Amino acid sequence: MPNKLDALLGCLKAQQRTLILAMAERDGMPAGSALRQVAELENVIAAVEAVADEGAAREHRPKG
């Protein structure tokens, strides 16, 4: 499962980076819709990282 989460996390971060770099190329303030997309991606990235951390913590807990 971590490999799937890592792959998803990589895709999300790449998409966010692409949006941010595209906004940086334009003059002026980015459109609100673009800012919302970046923020939404940030929330999803945080959620995926939390799930991955939770899974890693479970794997390292003593059984019993």
Secondary structure as UniProt FT lines:
FT   HELIX           2..25
FT   HELIX           32..60
//
